[in-house]
């Protein structure tokens, strides 16, 4: 009878998981028990997105802590929560089949003008989830101007915040997405400011009202979903705890827009709309008058910080919220 010998490394009496050949992140499904470079890349990305404590070391081993971080990310994106990093999870991360960016081409040169060391070439729009050399070049440019963008080649919350801060100071639309107009401003070129409020024309079109408005709403909703699961805290305005209007204020401020602090003020200063669109505020009467609000996600759902649930997604038509709906507003 033939014997099959399986080679494994044993240290301290513990059988270690076999090491799998490294590949580009997104080329293969990652799950608990695996140990290699792709896992470390995954851990770095999750850490940058806030799903790991900043003190957690990226080990390259997919253990229970990594599995929980993946589950947290999946939950925040509305994916199937199984703790396995597969195609759907990588797609939400903006990583697919080893591409180094979600919507950006990152294989190009990071510097196109040898006569100017500060020149940064535009190789495609960069946004949350993009990664690679183009992101590193963007981070270097922002860091050199005093904006703390990080330096891991991963477009996470820190980079998005730095982009928004730069856009605000440059007097262009603030959406946290590095498109053609943002690159022109980084290179000191004159830019044509859009007359449409809140639009940065990062889509590269001359009419910013549709493309960049959609981008801004996507960014707004992405920010809202990123803190799903945060607990309810009366008066809270940070991911460690939100009340309902504190949550709304946080989401909008992360996207460069300051809103009134209380639900009553939001209701009084809104632009009323007959039916909500994605990114609009929806209001409810849980006490006398408008006393609760959330952000409409589309398909009859809204995200909000409920006193018994924390930040969660609810149906507009369920037995509790349906009868209490007052109306919608836009800012």
Secondary structure, DSSP 8 states (H G I E B T S, - for coil): ---------EETTEE---B-----TTSS-B-TT-BSHHHHHHHHHHHHTTSS-TT----SB--HHHHHHHHHHHHHTT----S-B-HHHHHHHT--TT-S-SSS--SS-S---TT-TT-----S-B-TT-BSHHHHHHHHHHHHTT----SSSB--HHHHHHHHHHHHHHTS---S-B-HHHHHHHTT------SSTT---TT--S-HHHHHHHHHHHHHHHHHHHTTT--B-TT-EETTEE-HHHHHHHHHHTTT----SSHHHHHHHSEEESS--TT-EEEE-SSSSS-EEEEEEETTEEEEEETTTEEEEEETTSTTTGGGEEEEEE-
